[in-house]
Amino acid sequence: MTRVLKILSAACLTALICLQAAAGSQLTVDRVLENMENTSTRLVDLQADFLQTKVMALFDESIVSKGKFYFRNPDKLILDTVSPEHQQLIINHNKVWLHYPEMKQVHKLSLQQTKGLNALFVGFGGSVRDIRSQFEVEITGVEKDPQGGTVYTLSLKPIEGTPAASPALGLKKVLLSVPEGRWYPVRSEIVQSNGDRSIYEYSNHRLNLKLSEARFTFSPPAGTEVITHQSPKGVSE
């Protein structure tokens, strides 16, 4: 019995040492953000598949869509949704187009937010350097991915008085899943003040493909109705 207790005690001690070592190897918020900034300076563009799950708090239902994600540093982005219906979101700095091909309609917006910050950009390109000044950041999770790598979950809460906290955005917080080594989000969860949530999961990443500038400039097809919206109050011009 004494021998068994010694073996169990040794096993527990070994496990405790391993847990302490793992905890000690975890990075601080500052180190994670530093690695993200360093990566963003080398990232020219990115293409990936995306799966979006939009959770509607009021109706207690979810809408799932998928398509292609394109990003060009520092502030150009496309969400080309192919299912359940085709639609495109194109952001080029402060120019935004929301295109519904089947309806032959496009909504054109001018959201001239400070430094082009947008919830969809957070964690990519030029937005990384704005995280410290516009969000309170903490690490809320550290886990292993299927390949054994470490994934950090960052919780970003808008700082009052900054563009990210603008009532027009209605942004409560953003959760980013950032793998060690890649240092850009593979999952983003945008939580709105009204309880709605949009979850974006990215896969099949391809970096630095030299995506053309023309890809991010939208020209409405012939016969498309263009509806222009003014910038909402509360958004920095």
ABEGO torsion letter per residue (X at the ends): XAAAAAAAAAAAAAAAAAAAAAAAABBBAAAAAAAAAAAAAABABBBBBBBBBBBBAAAGBBBBBBEBBBBBOAABBBBBBAOABBBBBBBBEABBBBBBAAAGBBBBBBBBBBGGBBAAABGBEAAAAAAAAABBBBBABBBBBAAGBBBBBBBBBBBBGBAAABAAAGBABBBBBBBBGAGBBABBBBBBAAGBBBBBBBBGBBBGAGBBAAAABBBBBBGBBBBBBBBBBGBBX
